[in-house]
Amino acid sequence: MKIHPVLLAVFPVAALFVSTCHSYHVETTVENRTGGAIQLLEVDYPSASYGVNSLAAGAEYHYRIQLRGSGPLKVLYTGSDGRKTQVEGPMLAEQQEGRIEIAILPGGKVEFHSDLTDALVRIK
C-alpha cells in the first residue's frame, strides 16, 4: 500500500496540533442532603449554567463544565417547602480544572468542596 506524499507531510503537523490543544474541564457533583426533594436546581458558573427540574432526597447529579471567563459559582433551587434559595460559592477562573462537590443541606445551606488547579496567569 502506497501513502500519498501530501499525507505524509500533513500528518506530523496535524498530530502536533492535536497534542498541543488542552481543554480544561471541571467535574461537578451536586448532592441533595436536605431530607426532601428539591425543584428547579440551577448551577451558574462563568459564562453558562446547568440544572435539573428536580433532585430527590439523597440523590446526586454529575455534570462536566468548561470555564470561560471568571466569576462566582452560584446554586439556586426551590426546597420541598417551596422556599427559593440562592447561595454564592467560590470564585472560578478560566483554565482551572479539577472537581467541585456541592452539598445542599437543610435550612438553605450549601457546602462547596473543591479540588481545582490554579488558573494559568497570562503575561502581557
Buried (B, 14 or more C-beta within 10 A) or exposed (E): EEEEEEEEEEEEEEEEEEEEEEEBBBBBBBBBBBEEBBBEBBBBBBEEEBBBEBBEEEBBBEBEBBBEEBBEBBBBBBBBEEEEBEBEBEEBBBBBBEEBBBBBBEEBEBEBEBEBEEBEEEEE
